[in-house]
Amino acid sequence: MRRARHDSDAAASSAGGNMAMKALRGMVNGAMSELSSAVSGNRPSAAAPPAAAAAAAREHALAVKRDYISQPRLTYKTVSGVNGPLVILDQVKFPKYAEIVHLTLPDGTKRSGQVLEVTGSKAVVQVFEGTAGIDAKKTSCEFTGDILQTAVSEDMLGRVFNGSGKPIDRGPAVLAEDFLDIMGQPINPQCRIYPEEMIQTGISAIDGMNSIARGQKIPIFSAAGLPHNEIAAQICRQAGLVKKSKDVMDYSEDNFAIVFAAMGVNMETARFFKSDFEENGSMDNVCLFLNLANDPTIERIITPRLALTAAEYLAYQCEKHVLVILTDMSSYAEALREVSAAREEVPGRRGFPGYMYTDLATIYERAGRVEGRSGSITQIPILTMPNDDITHPIPDLTGYITEGQIYVDRQLHNRQIYPPINVLPSLSRLMKSAIGEGMTRRDHSDVSNQLYACYAIGKDVQAMKAVVGEEALTADDLLYLEFLTKFEKNFICQGAYENRSVFETLDIGWQLMRIFPKEMLKRIPQSTLADPAPTHATFSNVKQVPEEEEEEEEEEEEEEARGGGGEEEEEEEEEEEEKKKKKKEEEEEEKKKKKKKKKKKKKRKKKKKQEEEEKKKKKKKKKKEEEEKKKKKKKEEEEEKKKKKKKKKKKKKKKEEKKKKKKKKKKKQQQQQQMDF
């Protein structure tokens, strides 16, 4: 009876529900028809064409769906576990990969996360603000059905945001001009433009030896305690296009913007960059994303992607030339390792996940230029090498993806050289396309190659000097040592606010190469050495004298030469003879010095040979003694073996004799017994 009543009640309730649904549908259809008739301008009773009424009804339905959620969002209170930055949910209906989840804690605070993994009805959610304070029983999770998007606008310039993209400068929220996916849009490789415009940073070690092109991605390899932040700030302060004159740099033509993203940095570093941008007046063109060391580590995974999304909007829609600085990528990689460990994935080198290469590539490959858009994105990520180890997985994989690197050296920093950029391990793979005639200067590549060669040889000579001593070095070696010290003091070393143009950098390079004779400059073609035009034609300090004034000066000189008597000619001849004599004397003295040096070298060589021969003799004697000892040992061992063999033989004989005697006794006993019987 109870079951029958229950079934009848259920049937009645279902029938009532169906009736209610039908009534609602009728009301909606009636309202739709009234609205459509109102739109068409006819009364409901009038006979309107059925096609027009249907079209109006469809438009109204689309308008309703456009402004409101067509499907309700589902909330769950089925948190089954919390593991590090991850939250595991059970009994979730149709979860989607990379779906955004809003979490509401018992105290009302809201956090956001992203679905990392889906297995059946289970979902693993990565919480960006951290999982501290999440109660598994009372926390509610709302699945939005959308991917992670960020609001972008040109008003983001001059603002400061946290690692999740929320403003922290006490200003209002950004009025969004568009909502973009933080993972970015894939760029067709065929639509990419090859970077060919050089960015002048004002730093000689970069502009002269490792030139950066607009649209390039080039990291700074540094370590703890080195001034990589100061170098990055100086690049931001002085960066601009190369001007063909050596006048004051004018940046008004450069539609320039900076996007700075900090991951896991301390407050001192964040204040340093912010104050530097404010002091040089560029804060209105800077957008900052700050994830400090006390912020959740999991937030560092989305911080660079938010910054690059803002940079893409500014570059490709606002048509600005954007410089993106990401620091510190080592903190980002460690956050990636933390998530991988929480997901219990198989670790790779040093515990980092095996997909770290592809993950870093999704960040670095978002730099460049696109066909049809005048904007560009230039990336300068900063990473600190643990224990100054360039073979660590983070710099190792970064070097494979990016287009070169700028290496900050600790030894140069200890010698108080700023910026401590070691040009030998540094590299810019796009330098060849951004320099040369029409872009910087015709002799740029030749000067760079020659400076590289001389500096590398100077380093080798310095290492030889530590072993052999300065007296054993040749005259050429001493020239390379002199070049080494002057190169580090005059070329690499410069002030933090010293802005050198490319032309000044190349002039300093030519001045340093004057130490060597022309025969030793093997990397520079003879045409460049013979033609001084490339080294002087673009100098601003060379005054351009009109041709008429030059002709007048030449005529005056000729008249003066004619007016002078023969006495002046005789005096000039005497002076020339005296100069020749002095030159001969100096040459003879130099020859004598060279002969003395050669004699000293010969004596040293003889001494070395004698010492080597004595060492060889001693070695031979030692070898002979060792061989004799070995022979004696062998003889003794052989004699001992022989003695042992003799002893064994004697023992065997004695045993055999004893056995024979026993046998004889037994035989005798047996014979006696037989006789007795």
C-alpha positions in Angstrom: 0.0 0.0 0.0 2.8 2.4 0.9 4.6 1.6 -2.4 1.4 2.2 -4.3 0.8 5.5 -2.6 4.4 6.6 -3.2 4.1 5.7 -6.9 0.8 7.6 -7.3 2.3 10.6 -5.5 5.4 10.5 -7.8 3.2 10.2 -10.9 1.0 13.1 -9.7 4.1 15.3 -9.0 5.6 14.5 -12.4 2.3 15.3 -14.1 2.1 18.5 -12.2 5.7 19.4 -13.2 4.9 18.6 -16.9 1.8 20.8 -16.7 3.8 23.6 -15.1 6.5 23.4 -17.9 3.9 23.4 -20.6 2.3 26.5 -19.0 5.7 28.3 -18.8 6.4 27.4 -22.5 3.0 28.8 -23.5 3.7 32.0 -21.6 7.1 32.4 -23.1 5.8 31.7 -26.6 3.0 34.2 -26.1 5.5 36.8 -24.9 7.7 36.1 -27.8 4.8 36.5 -30.3 3.8 39.8 -28.6 7.4 41.1 -28.7 7.8 40.1 -32.3 4.5 41.8 -33.3 5.6 44.9 -31.4 8.9 44.9 -33.2 7.1 44.5 -36.6 4.7 47.3 -35.7 1.5 45.2 -35.9 -1.1 44.3 -33.4 -1.2 40.7 -32.1 -4.6 40.1 -33.6 -3.5 41.3 -37.0 -2.5 38.6 -39.5 1.3 39.0 -39.8 3.3 37.0 -42.2 4.6 33.8 -40.5 8.2 34.2 -41.9 8.6 37.7 -40.5 7.2 36.7 -37.1 9.6 33.7 -36.9 12.6 35.8 -37.8 11.7 38.4 -35.1 11.3 35.6 -32.6 14.7 34.2 -33.5 16.4 37.6 -33.1 14.8 38.1 -29.7 15.9 34.7 -28.6 19.5 35.3 -29.7 19.5 38.7 -27.9 18.4 37.1 -24.7 21.1 34.4 -24.9 23.8 36.9 -25.8 23.5 38.8 -22.6 22.8 36.1 -20.1 24.2 32.7 -19.2 22.4 30.1 -21.3 23.4 27.2 -19.0 23.6 27.4 -15.2 27.0 27.0 -13.5 27.4 24.0 -11.2 28.9 24.4 -7.7 30.4 21.4 -5.9 31.3 20.7 -2.3 33.1 17.5 -3.1 36.7 18.4 -2.3 38.4 15.0 -1.5 41.9 16.2 -0.8 44.5 19.0 -0.8 48.0 18.3 -1.9 50.4 21.2 -2.0 49.0 23.8 -4.5 46.4 21.3 -5.9 42.8 20.5 -4.9 41.2 17.2 -5.9 37.5 17.1 -6.6 35.2 14.1 -6.9 31.8 13.5 -8.6 32.3 16.4 -11.1 30.1 16.3 -14.2 31.9 16.9 -17.5 35.0 18.8 -16.2 37.1 20.4 -19.0 40.9 20.7 -19.2 42.2 24.2 -18.5 38.7 25.2 -17.2 38.7 28.1 -14.7 37.3 27.2 -11.2 36.2 29.8 -8.5 36.7 28.6 -5.0 34.7 30.1 -2.1 36.3 29.5 1.4 34.2 29.2 4.6 35.1 32.8 5.6 33.9 34.1 2.2 37.2 34.8 0.6 37.4 33.8 -3.1 40.2 32.2 -5.0 40.6 31.1 -8.6 42.2 28.0 -10.1 42.6 26.0 -13.3 41.8 22.4 -14.1 45.1 20.6 -14.7 44.0 17.0 -15.0 40.7 15.1 -15.6 40.2 11.4 -14.9 36.6 10.4 -15.2 34.6 12.3 -12.7 37.7 13.5 -10.8 39.3 16.8 -11.5 42.7 18.2 -10.2 42.6 21.9 -9.8 45.6 24.2 -9.5 44.9 27.1 -7.1 46.7 30.2 -8.0 46.5 31.9 -4.6 47.6 28.8 -2.7 45.6 26.3 -0.7 46.2 27.6 2.8 43.0 27.8 4.7 40.9 25.5 2.4 38.5 23.3 4.3 37.7 20.1 2.4 34.2 19.9 3.8 33.0 23.6 3.6 34.8 24.9 0.5 32.5 25.3 -2.6 33.9 25.2 -6.1 32.2 26.7 -9.1 33.2 25.5 -12.6 32.8 28.4 -15.1 33.3 26.5 -18.3 35.7 29.2 -19.6 39.5 29.3 -20.1 41.7 31.7 -18.2 41.4 35.1 -19.8 42.7 38.5 -18.7 41.3 42.0 -19.3 43.7 44.1 -21.5 43.7 47.8 -22.2 46.1 50.5 -23.2 45.3 52.0 -19.7 47.4 49.2 -18.2 50.5 51.4 -18.9 51.5 53.1 -15.7 49.8 50.6 -13.5 51.1 48.0 -11.0 49.4 44.5 -10.8 50.1 41.5 -8.6 51.0 38.1 -10.0 47.3 37.3 -10.7 46.7 40.5 -12.7 44.8 42.4 -10.0 45.8 46.1 -9.4 47.8 46.8 -6.3 48.5 50.5 -6.8 45.3 51.6 -5.0 43.8 52.5 -8.4 40.6 51.4 -10.0 40.2 48.2 -12.0 41.2 48.4 -15.6 38.3 49.0 -18.0 38.8 46.1 -20.4 39.0 46.8 -24.1 39.3 43.1 -24.8 39.6 39.8 -23.0 42.5 37.6 -24.2 43.6 34.0 -23.5 46.7 34.1 -21.4 48.2 31.2 -23.4 48.3 33.5 -26.4 47.3 32.9 -30.0 49.6 30.7 -32.2 51.4 32.7 -34.9 51.9 31.4 -38.3 55.7 31.0 -38.8 55.3 32.2 -42.4 53.8 35.5 -41.1 56.8 36.2 -38.9 59.2 39.0 -40.0 62.9 38.5 -39.6 64.3 41.1 -37.0 66.5 43.6 -38.8 66.3 46.8 -36.7 69.0 47.1 -34.1 68.1 48.3 -30.6 70.7 50.6 -29.2 71.1 49.9 -25.4 74.0 52.4 -24.8 76.1 49.5 -23.4 79.3 48.9 -25.4 79.6 45.2 -24.5 76.1 44.6 -26.0 75.9 47.1 -28.9 79.4 46.5 -30.2 79.8 42.7 -29.6 76.3 41.3 -29.1 73.8 43.6 -30.8 70.1 43.1 -30.1 67.6 43.2 -32.9 64.0 44.5 -32.4 61.8 41.4 -31.9 64.6 39.2 -30.5 64.5 37.0 -27.4 67.9 37.2 -25.6 68.3 36.2 -21.9 70.7 37.5 -19.2 72.5 34.6 -17.6 73.5 35.8 -14.1 73.9 34.5 -10.6 73.1 35.5 -7.0 74.7 38.8 -6.0 75.5 40.0 -9.5 74.1 43.3 -10.9 71.7 41.9 -13.4 68.9 44.1 -12.2 71.0 47.2 -12.8 71.9 46.1 -16.3 68.2 45.4 -17.1 67.2 48.8 -15.7 69.9 50.5 -17.8 68.7 48.7 -20.9 65.1 49.9 -20.2 66.4 53.5 -19.5 68.5 53.8 -22.7 66.9 51.5 -25.3 66.0 53.0 -28.6 66.5 52.7 -32.4 70.0 53.5 -33.8 70.1 57.1 -35.1 72.4 57.7 -38.1 73.7 60.9 -36.6 75.6 61.3 -33.4 73.3 64.0 -32.1 71.2 63.6 -29.0 69.0 60.5 -29.1 65.4 61.3 -29.8 62.9 58.7 -28.7 59.7 60.5 -29.7 59.5 58.5 -32.9 59.8 55.2 -31.0 56.3 54.2 -29.9 57.9 52.4 -26.9 56.5 50.5 -23.9 57.9 48.3 -21.2 56.2 45.3 -19.6 58.0 44.1 -16.5 57.1 40.8 -14.8 58.8 39.8 -11.5 58.5 36.3 -10.1 59.6 35.4 -6.6 61.7 38.6 -6.2 62.1 40.4 -2.9 60.6 43.7 -2.1 63.9 45.5 -2.6 64.2 44.4 -6.2 60.6 45.5 -6.9 61.1 48.9 -5.3 64.4 49.3 -7.3 62.7 48.8 -10.7 59.7 50.9 -9.7 61.8 53.8 -8.4 64.1 53.6 -11.5 61.1 53.9 -13.9 59.7 56.8 -11.9 63.0 58.7 -11.8 63.6 58.6 -15.5 60.0 59.5 -16.3 59.1 56.3 -18.1 56.6 55.1 -15.6 53.7 56.1 -17.8 54.9 53.7 -20.5 55.6 50.8 -18.1 53.2 48.0 -17.0 54.4 46.0 -13.9 53.3 42.6 -12.7 54.8 41.7 -9.3 54.9 38.3 -7.7 57.0 38.8 -4.6 58.8 36.1 -2.6 56.1 36.0 0.1 53.3 35.5 -2.5 52.1 32.0 -3.5 54.6 30.1 -5.6 51.9 28.7 -7.8 51.0 32.2 -8.9 54.4 32.5 -10.6 53.2 30.1 -13.3 50.6 32.6 -14.7 52.6 35.8 -14.1 54.8 35.7 -17.2 51.8 34.7 -19.3 49.7 37.6 -18.1 52.6 39.9 -18.9 53.1 38.5 -22.4 49.3 38.7 -23.1 49.4 42.4 -22.2 52.5 42.8 -24.3 50.8 41.1 -27.3 47.8 43.5 -27.0 50.1 46.5 -26.9 52.2 45.3 -29.8 49.7 43.9 -32.2 46.6 45.9 -31.5 48.0 49.2 -30.2 51.1 48.9 -32.5 53.7 49.7 -29.9 57.3 48.4 -29.7 57.3 46.5 -26.4 60.3 45.4 -24.3 59.4 42.5 -22.0 61.6 41.8 -19.0 61.0 38.6 -17.0 62.8 38.1 -13.7 63.5 35.6 -12.3 62.9 32.6 -14.6 64.6 30.3 -12.1 61.8 31.0 -9.7 59.3 30.1 -12.4 61.0 26.8 -13.1 61.1 26.0 -9.4 57.3 26.6 -9.2 56.9 24.3 -12.2 58.9 21.7 -10.3 56.7 22.1 -7.2 53.5 21.5 -9.3 55.1 18.5 -11.0 56.0 17.0 -7.6 52.5 17.5 -6.2 51.1 15.7 -9.3 53.6 12.9 -8.6 55.0 13.0 -12.1 58.2 11.3 -13.1 61.0 13.8 -12.5 63.8 14.7 -15.0 67.2 16.3 -14.4 67.6 17.8 -11.0 63.9 17.0 -10.2 62.5 19.3 -12.9 59.7 17.9 -15.1 60.5 16.4 -18.5 58.2 18.9 -20.2 60.0 22.0 -18.9 61.6 22.6 -22.4 58.2 22.9 -24.1 56.8 24.9 -21.2 59.6 27.4 -21.4 59.2 27.5 -25.2 55.5 28.6 -24.8 56.9 31.7 -23.0 60.0 32.5 -25.0 58.4 32.0 -28.5 55.9 34.7 -27.9 58.5 37.3 -29.0 59.0 38.7 -32.5 57.3 40.6 -35.2 54.2 39.8 -37.3 53.5 40.7 -40.9 50.9 43.4 -41.2 51.5 44.8 -37.7 54.0 47.6 -37.0 54.5 46.6 -33.3 57.1 44.2 -32.0 57.9 42.2 -28.8 61.5 42.0 -27.6 62.1 39.7 -24.7 65.0 39.9 -22.1 64.4 37.2 -19.5 66.7 37.2 -16.5 67.6 33.9 -14.8 70.0 33.2 -12.0 72.2 30.2 -12.5 72.4 28.1 -9.3 76.1 27.8 -8.1 77.1 29.8 -11.3 76.5 26.5 -13.2 75.7 27.2 -16.9 75.0 23.5 -17.4 72.1 23.6 -15.0 68.8 22.6 -16.8 67.3 26.0 -16.6 70.0 28.0 -18.5 70.8 24.9 -20.6 67.2 24.6 -22.0 66.9 28.4 -22.2 69.9 28.6 -24.4 68.5 26.1 -26.8 65.2 28.1 -27.2 66.4 31.8 -27.2 68.5 33.6 -29.8 71.7 34.0 -27.8 72.6 35.1 -24.2 74.3 37.8 -22.3 76.6 36.3 -19.7 77.3 38.2 -16.4 80.6 37.1 -15.0 81.4 37.0 -11.3 85.2 37.5 -11.8 84.7 40.8 -13.6 82.3 41.9 -10.9 84.9 41.1 -8.2 87.3 43.4 -10.1 84.7 46.2 -9.8 84.0 46.3 -13.6 80.5 47.4 -14.4 78.7 46.0 -16.4 80.5 42.7 -15.7 79.5 41.2 -19.1 81.9 38.5 -20.3 81.8 38.8 -24.1 83.3 35.4 -24.8 80.4 33.2 -23.7 77.9 35.8 -24.7 76.2 35.6 -28.1 73.6 37.2 -30.3 72.4 35.0 -33.1 70.6 37.9 -34.9 73.4 40.4 -34.8 74.5 39.7 -38.4 71.1 40.9 -39.8 70.9 44.1 -37.6 74.3 45.7 -38.3 76.3 46.8 -41.3 76.1 49.5 -43.9 72.8 51.4 -43.8 71.9 50.1 -40.3 74.9 50.9 -38.1 78.2 51.2 -39.9 80.1 49.3 -42.6 83.0 48.3 -40.3 80.8 47.1 -37.4 81.1 43.3 -38.0 84.9 43.5 -38.8 85.6 45.5 -35.6 83.5 43.1 -33.5 85.3 40.0 -34.9 88.8 41.5 -34.4 88.0 42.6 -30.8 86.7 39.0 -30.1 89.9 37.5 -31.5 92.2 39.8 -29.6 90.4 39.4 -26.3 90.4 35.6 -26.6 94.1 35.5 -27.4 94.7 37.9 -24.5 92.9 35.5 -22.1 95.1 32.6 -23.3 98.2 34.7 -22.8 97.0 35.6 -19.3 96.6 32.0 -18.4 100.1 31.2 -19.8 101.6 34.1 -17.8 100.3 32.5 -14.6 102.2 29.3 -15.4 105.4 30.5 -17.2 105.9 34.0 -16.0 106.0 37.4 -17.7 109.7 37.1 -18.7 109.0 34.1 -20.9 106.4 35.9 -23.0 107.1 37.3 -26.5 106.6 40.9 -27.6 103.3 40.0 -29.3 102.1 38.3 -26.1 102.8 41.5 -24.1 100.8 43.5 -26.7 97.8 41.2 -26.2 98.1 41.5 -22.4 98.1 45.3 -22.7 95.0 45.1 -25.0 93.3 42.8 -22.4 93.6 45.3 -19.6 92.6 48.3 -21.7 89.7 46.5 -23.3 88.2 45.6 -19.9 88.8 49.1 -18.4 87.8 51.3 -21.4 85.4 49.2 -23.5 83.5 46.9 -21.1 83.6 49.2 -18.1 81.3 52.2 -18.2 79.0 54.1 -15.9 75.5 53.0 -14.9 74.1 56.2 -16.5 76.6 56.4 -19.4 74.8 56.2 -22.7 77.2 55.4 -25.5 76.0 55.4 -29.1 77.1 52.6 -31.4 79.4 55.0 -33.2 81.2 55.9 -30.0 81.5 52.2 -29.2 83.1 51.5 -32.5 85.5 54.5 -32.1 86.7 53.1 -28.8 87.3 49.7 -30.5 89.5 51.3 -33.2 91.4 53.2 -30.5 92.1 49.9 -28.7 93.2 48.2 -31.9 95.9 50.9 -32.5 98.0 49.0 -30.0 98.7 46.4 -32.7 100.5 46.9 -36.0 98.3 46.5 -39.1 99.8 43.0 -39.9 98.3 41.6 -36.6 94.8 42.8 -37.4 93.9 39.7 -39.5 90.2 39.8 -39.0 89.8 43.2 -40.7 90.1 43.3 -44.5 92.8 45.4 -46.1 90.3 47.5 -47.9 88.8 48.6 -44.5 92.3 49.4 -43.1 93.3 51.3 -46.2 90.1 53.3 -46.4 89.6 55.4 -43.3 86.1 56.4 -44.4 84.1 53.9 -42.3 85.9 55.0 -39.1 85.6 58.7 -39.6 82.8 59.5 -42.0 80.1 59.3 -39.4 81.9 61.1 -36.6 80.0 64.2 -35.5 83.2 65.8 -34.1 84.7 65.9 -37.6 83.7 69.3 -39.0 82.6 69.3 -42.6 84.5 72.1 -44.3 83.1 73.5 -47.6 85.1 72.9 -50.8 85.7 76.6 -51.4 87.3 77.1 -48.0 89.5 74.0 -48.6 90.7 75.4 -51.9 91.5 78.8 -50.4 93.5 77.1 -47.6 95.5 75.1 -50.1 96.4 78.2 -52.2 97.6 80.0 -49.0 99.8 77.1 -48.1 101.3 77.0 -51.6 102.0 80.8 -51.5 103.7 80.4 -48.1 105.8 77.6 -49.4 106.9 79.7 -52.5 107.6 82.7 -50.4 109.9 80.8 -48.0 113.7 80.8 -49.0 116.1 78.0 -49.3 117.2 78.3 -45.6 113.9 76.8 -44.5 114.4 73.9 -46.9 118.0 73.3 -45.5 116.7 73.4 -41.9 114.0 70.9 -42.8 116.6 68.6 -44.4 118.8 68.8 -41.3 115.8 68.0 -39.1 114.9 65.0 -41.3 118.5 63.7 -41.1 118.5 64.0 -37.3 115.2 62.2 -37.2 116.6 59.5 -39.4 119.7 59.1 -37.1 117.5 58.9 -34.1 115.3 56.3 -35.7 118.4 54.3 -36.6 119.7 54.5 -33.1 116.3 53.4 -31.7 116.2 50.6 -34.2 119.7 49.4 -33.2 118.8 49.6 -29.5 115.6 47.6 -30.2 117.7 45.0 -32.1 120.1 44.8 -29.2 117.3 44.3 -26.8 115.8 41.7 -29.0 119.1 39.9 -29.2 119.5 40.0 -25.4 116.0 38.6 -25.0 116.7 35.9 -27.6 119.9 35.0 -25.7 118.0 34.8 -22.4 115.4 32.7 -24.0 118.1 30.3 -25.4 119.7 30.0 -22.0 116.3 29.3 -20.4 115.6 26.7 -23.1 119.0 25.1 -22.5 118.4 25.0 -18.8 114.9 23.5 -19.4 116.4 20.9 -21.7 119.1 20.0 -19.2 116.6 19.8 -16.4 114.4 17.6 -18.6 117.3 15.4 -19.6 118.2 15.0 -15.9 114.7 14.2 -15.1 114.6 11.6 -17.9 117.9 10.1 -16.6 116.5 9.9 -13.1 113.4 8.3 -14.4 115.5 5.7 -16.3 117.5 4.9 -13.2 114.4 4.5 -11.2 112.9 2.2 -13.9 116.1 0.1 -13.9 116.1 -0.2 -10.1 112.5 -1.2 -10.1 113.1 -3.8 -12.8 116.1 -5.2 -10.9 113.9 -5.4 -7.8 111.2 -7.1 -9.7 113.7 -9.7 -11.1 115.1 -10.4 -7.6 111.6 -10.9 -6.3 110.8 -13.3 -9.1 114.0 -15.3 -8.4 113.2 -15.5 -4.7 109.7 -16.5 -5.5 110.9 -19.2 -7.9 113.4 -20.5 -5.3 110.7 -20.6 -2.6 108.5 -22.5 -5.0 111.3 -25.0 -5.7 111.9 -25.5 -2.0 108.2 -26.0 -1.4 108.1 -28.6 -4.2 111.1 -30.5 -2.7 109.5 -30.5 0.7 106.3 -31.9 -0.9 108.2 -34.6 -2.7 110.0 -35.6 0.5 106.7 -35.8 2.4 105.2 -37.9 -0.4 108.2 -40.3 -0.2 108.0 -40.6 3.5 104.3 -41.3 3.3 104.9 -43.9 0.6 107.6 -45.6 2.7 105.3 -45.7 5.7 102.6 -47.3 3.6 105.0 -49.9 2.3 106.2 -50.8 5.8 102.6 -51.1 7.0 101.8 -53.4 4.1 104.9 -55.5 4.8 103.9 -55.8 8.5 100.4 -56.8 7.5 101.7 -59.5 5.2 104.0 -60.9 7.9 101.2 -61.0 10.4 99.0 -62.8 7.9 101.8 -65.3 7.1 102.4 -66.0 10.8 98.7 -66.5 11.4 98.5 -68.9 8.5 101.5 -70.8 9.9 99.9 -71.0 13.3 96.8 -72.5 11.8 
